[in-house]
Amino acid sequence: MWFRHQTACIFRSVKPDAVLAFAIPAACMAVLAEAFFRTEYADADATAACEFDASSNLIKPHHVRELETKGIVVIENAVTATTLRGARSNIRDFQKEGSIWTNTRVGGFAPSGNDPDVRQDLIAWVRSSNVSDDEASTRSHHVETQGSLLIVQDKNNRQENSPLGKDLLYSIQILRGIPFALEQCGYSASKNHRVPRQCQLAMYPGNGSASYERHLDQCDASVYDLGILEWLRLSDYRERAITTILYLNEPNRPESHGGALRCWVARDIDTKRDNKNRNEKDDFRPPFDVKPTGGTMVIFQSGKVDHKVLPSTEERFALTNWVASS
C-alpha cells in the first residue's frame, strides 16, 4: 500500500512540461541518428574485391582518358545479345512473380519514392551478395548458389527477395567490376573507391510519358542550404564519384522508341562545381543524347554530368551502380 501511494505521488509530481522537455530532444536525436547511420555503402566492397575479367577486358586506356578529360564515356556492345536476352528473361521471371504489396502495379517493381513530378520509373534493388553462408544467415538473406538477390523495397521498408538468374548476375558483376578496371588503367579523377553491393534496376513503362527530370547524381549542397537532417540523409549522394549504367534493352532498339539519356557536361570538369549557383546555360556544354541501346554502357563523373531520361514508348531497362570515393 505504501509503495503504491509513493508511486502515485511521484507521477503526480512529474509535470507534463518536464516530460516534453526530455522527450522532444530524445526524439530529435533518434531521428538524426537514423539519418546519420542510413547508408548504401555500409557493406560496400573495395574495388579489388569486385575484379571481373569481362570488365577488365572491356576498359581500355583511351576510355579512361576520355572519362578524365570529357567527364563521360559511352561504350557500345559491353555485353552480348545473348546475355541481354537472358537478363531480360530473368527480369520477366521476376515480373511474373508479382509483388505482395498492393502499391506495386508492375510485376515486382516498386515506385522509386522520389517526387512523381520528377521521376516516374519503377525500380528494384539488385544485390550481389558476395557473403558467406554464416554472414548471410546473420543478415537474414536468402543466398542462392548464384550468390545474388533481387530486393524490392517499398516506402515502408518492407522487403521481398528473389534469386537472380545468371545473365542478370553477370550484368551486375561486369558493372561492379568497372571501378577496378578504371584504376588498373590509371584513372586518377577520384580515390579510394567503394563499390556498393546493390545496383538499381529501373524500368520505365513504355507509356510515352514516364521520364526523369534533369538532375545531378552527386550532391554538394551545404548543411546551411539543406538543414542538418536532410544533409545527413544525403551523405551517400555527397560521396558519389562515378556513375555506371548498363542498358538491358534490345540491342537493335529503334531510336523512335525514345528513352534517351540526355547529358549536359560541365564546361570545366577540372574545377569543383558550385552547384548552388550553377548556370545551366553558361556552365555546361551543349547537351547530347545517348540512346539506351541494349549492351551500351555509360560511365560518367557523378558530379560533372547533369542528365535526364526522356519519355519512352517501349519498356526501358537500365542497371545503375553509384561508386563512392573518399
N, C-alpha and C positions, 0 to 999 in steps of 0.2 A: 504494500500500500504506500509506504514511504517512497519507494523508488518511482512508482507511477506518479506520485504527486510532484516529485522533484523534476521528472522528465517533462511534465506538463508546464511547470514553471519555466523551465529552460526554453521550451518552444514559444511560450508567451512572451518571453523577454527578447527573442530574436525579432528584429524589425525587418519588414519587407525591404526597406532601403538597403540594409546590410546584405541581405541575400542577393539582391540585384547587383550591388557593388562588387560582389565576389563572382557571381555567375556570368555577368556580361564580359569582363576581361578574360575569364576562363574559356568562354565560348569563342571569343575572338582569337585567342591563342591557338585553340584547336583548329579553327579554320585556316589560320596562317600556316600551322604545322602541316596540315594536309596539303596545302598548295606547295609548300617547300619540298615535301618528300615525293610528290607525284611526278614521275618521270618515265619516259620511254627508254631511257638509257641506263636504268639500274642494272640490267644484266647484259648490257652491250658488250660486244667482243672487240678485242684488238684486231687490227687488220690482218695480222699474220694468221689468226685463228680462222679467218674466212677465205684463205687462199683457195682458189679454184682454178684448175688448169684451163678451162674454157675461157675464163676471164683474163687470165694472163696471156693466153694466145690471141685474144681479141684486141687488147690495148697495145698500141704501138707508140713509140716516142713522139711521132707527129700529132697524135691525139692529145698527148699531154701538153705539148707546146701550144696547140690550138686552145685548149682549156685555159691555160695560163694567160694567153695574150688576148683571146676573144671572149673568155668567160663562159663559153658553151661549145660543146662538140656533139655532133649528131653522127651516129654510126648505124648504117643500114645492115640488114641481114646478120644481126648479132646472134640470132638463133635460127634454126632451120624451120622450114614449113612443117615438117613432121612434128617437131617439138611444139610449135604453135598450135597445131591441130590437137595434139594430145593435151596441152594445157587448157584449151577451151573445152575439151571434153571433160577434164577434171572439174572445171568450173560448172559445166552443165549438170554434172552429177550432184554437185553441191546445191545448185539451184533447185533441182528436183526434190531434194530433201525438204525444202521449205524451211520454215522457222517456227519456233514455239512462241514467238512474240507477235501479238496482234498488230503492232505498229510497223511491222516489216511486211511489205507488199510484193516484193520481187524476189522470189526464191529465198535464200538465206541472207541476202544483203540487207543492211540497215541504213537509215539516214545518217549522214556524217555528224550531225549535231551542230553544224555551222548555221548561220542565218540563211534560211531558204531563199532569201532575195539575192544572196551572194553565190550560193552553191546548191545545185540540185542533183548531184550524183548520189549514188548509194555505194556503201563501202563494206568491206570485210577486212579483218586483220589477218594476214597470212604469216604464220610464225614458224621460223626454222628453229626447232627446239635445241638441238646440239647439247643435250643434257644427259646425264647418266640416269639409269632407272631409279636409283635412290633419290636423286635430286628431283626427278620428275614426280615421284611419289610425294615428296615433301611439298611440292608446289601444286599438288592435285591436278597434274596434267596427264592426259591420256597420250602416251607416246607409242606410235606405231613403228613398225620396222623401218619405215621411210623417214622417221625422225622429224615429222613436222605436223603442225596443227593448223586448221583453219578456224579462226576465232572471230565470231561476230559479237560485238558488244553494243548493247542498246544504251539509251540515255540514262537508264537506272543501273548501269554497270553489271547487268546480268550477262552471262557468257554462255555460248553454245559452241562446242568443239566438234570438229570432224576431221578425219585423217585426210591428208592430201595425196593426190596422185603423183606419179614420178615426174611427169613433164612440168607440172606446176612447181614441184620441188626444185627441179633443175633450173627453172626460171628464177626462183628465189636465190639459188646458190650462185648463179652467174652474176646476178645483180649485186649480191653482197660481196662477191669477190673483186669487184671493180676497185674499191679504195686501195687494196693491196697491190693490184696491178698498176695503178697510177703511181704509187710510191716506188715500185720497182723500176718504173721508167723515169724517175726523178721529179715527180710532181712536188712543187715547193710552195704552193699558194696557201696551204694550211698545214697544221702539225697535230700530232697525237690524235689521229683519227680513231673514233669508236663507232662500231657498226651495230645498230640495233638489230635484234633477232627477228623482229616483226616488220613486215612490209605492208603497205596499204594496197589492197586490191580494189580499184574503183571501177564501177560500172555506170556508164551514162546511158540511160534508156534512149532508144532511137526515136524520140518523140518530136525532134526538131526544135526543142526549147531548152532542154537540160544543158547547163553550162556552168562555168566557174569564172567569176569576175576577176579582173586584173588584181594581182597580189604579188607579194614577195614572200619567199619561204622563210627568210630569216628576219627576226625582229630585234632591233637595237634601240627601241624607244626606252627612255629613262624611267626610273621609278617615279619621278616627278610627273611625267606625262601620263603614266598608266595608273598610278596608285599602287601601294605595296602589294595588295592581294593579286591583282592582275599581273603585276610584274613578276611575282613569284610563280604564278601559274604558267607564264610564258617562258620559263627558264629553258625548256627544251628548244624553243624557237631561237633563242639567242645563241645557242651552241651549234645550230645547223651550219654546216660549211659546204657540203656537196649534196646536190640532189641528183639521184639516178632514177631514170624512168625506163621501163621496158614495155612496149606496146604488144599486146597479145591478140590483136585483131587478125583478120585475114591478110596474108602477105600481098594480095592484089586488091586491097580495099580501094575503091574508086574515090577520087578527090571529092566527087559530088556528094558523098556520104557525110561530109563535114567532120567536125570534131577536132579540127587542127589545134595545135598548141601555138598560140601567138606570143612571141617573145620580144621584149624590149631589153637590150643590153646597155648597161651603164657606159657612158662615153669613156670614162677613165676608170678602168677596173683596178688600177693600182692604188687608187685613193679610197680611203674609208668614206663611205657614203653617209650623208646626213639625211636619213630617211624622213625625219620630221619636216625638213624644209626643202625636200626634193622638188624639182620642177619636172613634171612628166614630159614636157616638150623639150626643154633645153638640156636636161641631164642624161637623156637616153638617145641612142642611135635609132634610126627608123625601124619599125617593127618588121619581123618576118615570121612566116608560118612554117611549122614543122608538121608534116602530115603524119597521122597516127597509124602508119602502115605497120602491119604485123611484123615483128622482128626488129624494128627500129629502136635503138637505144639512144636516149638523150641524157647527157651529163652536163651539169652546169653549176657554177658557183652560186650557192643559195642566196648570198647577199648581194648579188650583182645583176640578177636577171629577173625583171618583172615578167609575169606571164599570165595568160588567161586561156581557158578552154572554150572554144567556140561550140555552138549547138551542133548536135549530130542527128542525122536522120536514121542511123542504124546503131545498134548497140556498140558501145566503145569500151574496151577493157584496157586498163593501164595498171602496171605494178610499179610502186614507188618506194624508194628507201631514202631516208634522210640521214646522212653521215654527220656525226658531230666532231667538233675539233675544239681542243682546249686552248 
